[in-house]
């Protein structure tokens, strides 16, 4: 896979281990503080083919956590992704969702697709590497992992048609 900016690729590779450590800490905290999936979300998770549905926890937060490392915090923004501005993020089997969006099944289904992608990647490090590779190649709005999550969420919760 050829990357458009070798220097940026090097920067991502250098920061990936620290980003994975941060993500593992957030996942651990979210799994401890989060709630199990509601029955309708369990059904969606099973329909999506998630293997470890019982491990998933949803942690309602007032704001998304960010790493203290400014370089790591700014990297996703170079691809159009603002973690602090997200309605939800997935870290392994943990879904963090803004308290104000905690009943938005479209957001939660989107994040469940990321749980499935995480399981398919075989772990947090592999998932974050694949995610960052796609973000760099395609940009956040056009990356295959995001497009799949958008498509699946819309399939389960199609937008209301105007009357």
Secondary structure, 3 states (H helix, E strand, C coil): CCCCCHHHHHHHHHHHHHHHHHHHHHHHHHHHHCEECCHHHHHHHHHCCCCCHHHCEEEEECCCCCCCCHHHHHHHHHHCCCCCCCCEEEECCEEEEEHHHCCCHHHHHHHHHHHHHHHHHCCHHHHHHHHHHHHHHHCHHHCHHHHHHHHHHHHHCCCCCCC
